Amino acid sequence: MTRIRRGYIARRRRTKIRLFVSSFRGAHSRLTRSITQQKIRALVSAHRDRDRQKINFRRLWVTRINAVIRENWVSFSYSRLINNLYKKQLLLNRKILAQIAILNRNCLYTISNDIRK
């Protein structure tokens, strides 16, 4: 029986997959089956964590705004601030409010005082 020389396509596909997992440790970067499983797992985690990141940042902004608001007034809370913002139709999202709270607290105090009145 004559010897059949295999093509290079499968080897090229495997090296392409290896480039993706080259930073992984142990068999996860060496064995082909393990490589494909780890690649799928990594992509699933990346997709899931992009959604979690948005949730975590929103929680961080809410916490920052609430902390700065409660410093001056005990009765004034985050929920009342946001509610009054919607009533006055001031369209400031939580990210911008958190940046104002960190960088320029006096500006946030003036915004909240204007809303109260």
C-alpha positions in Angstrom: 0.0 0.0 0.0 1.3 3.4 -0.9 1.9 6.1 1.6 -0.7 9.0 1.5 0.8 12.4 2.2 -1.7 14.5 4.2 -2.3 18.1 3.3 -1.3 21.1 5.4 -4.9 22.4 5.9 -5.6 20.6 9.2 -2.2 21.6 10.6 -2.7 25.2 9.6 -6.2 25.2 11.3 -4.6 23.8 14.5 -1.8 26.3 14.6 -4.3 29.1 14.1 -6.2 27.8 17.2 -2.9 27.5 19.1 -2.2 31.2 18.5 -5.4 32.0 20.4 -4.5 29.9 23.5 -0.8 30.5 23.5 -0.9 32.3 26.8 -2.8 29.4 28.6 -0.9 27.1 30.9 -0.1 23.4 30.6 -2.1 21.1 28.3 -4.5 23.9 27.6 -2.0 25.4 25.2 -0.5 22.1 23.8 -3.1 19.4 23.3 -5.5 20.0 20.4 -8.7 18.7 22.0 -8.0 20.6 25.2 -7.2 23.7 23.2 -10.6 23.7 21.4 -12.5 23.2 24.7 -10.6 26.0 26.4 -11.1 28.4 23.4 -14.9 27.8 23.6 -14.8 28.3 27.4 -12.8 31.5 27.1 -15.1 33.0 24.5 -18.2 32.1 26.5 -16.7 33.8 29.6 -15.7 36.9 27.7 -19.3 37.2 26.3 -20.9 36.8 29.7 -18.5 39.1 31.5 -19.0 41.9 29.0 -22.6 42.0 30.2 -21.6 41.7 33.9 -19.2 44.6 33.4 -22.0 47.0 32.4 -24.0 45.9 35.5 -21.0 46.4 37.8 -20.2 49.8 36.5 -23.8 50.9 37.0 -23.6 49.7 40.6 -20.4 51.6 41.2 -21.9 54.8 39.9 -25.0 54.5 42.0 -22.8 53.8 45.1 -20.6 56.9 44.4 -23.6 59.2 43.9 -25.3 57.9 47.0 -22.2 58.3 49.2 -21.6 61.9 48.1 -25.3 62.9 48.5 -25.5 61.4 52.0 -22.4 63.3 53.2 -24.2 66.6 53.6 -27.9 65.7 54.2 -29.1 62.7 56.2 -32.6 62.9 54.8 -31.7 63.2 51.2 -30.9 59.9 49.5 -30.0 58.6 46.0 -33.5 57.5 45.2 -35.0 60.9 46.0 -32.3 62.6 43.9 -33.0 60.5 40.8 -36.7 60.8 41.3 -36.4 64.6 41.5 -34.1 64.6 38.4 -36.8 62.9 36.4 -39.5 65.2 37.7 -37.5 68.3 36.7 -36.6 66.6 33.4 -32.9 67.0 33.8 -31.3 64.3 31.7 -28.1 63.4 33.4 -27.2 59.7 33.4 -25.6 58.0 36.4 -22.1 57.9 34.8 -22.0 61.7 34.4 -23.4 62.2 37.9 -20.8 59.9 39.4 -18.0 61.8 37.6 -19.4 65.1 38.9 -19.7 63.6 42.4 -16.0 62.7 42.4 -14.4 65.6 40.6 -16.7 68.5 41.6 -18.8 67.9 44.6 -20.0 71.5 44.9 -21.5 71.2 41.4 -23.5 68.1 42.5 -24.6 70.0 45.7 -25.9 72.9 43.6 -27.7 70.5 41.3 -29.4 68.8 44.2 -30.2 72.1 45.9 -31.8 73.4 42.7 -33.9 70.2 42.4 -35.1 70.5 46.0 -36.4 74.0 45.6 
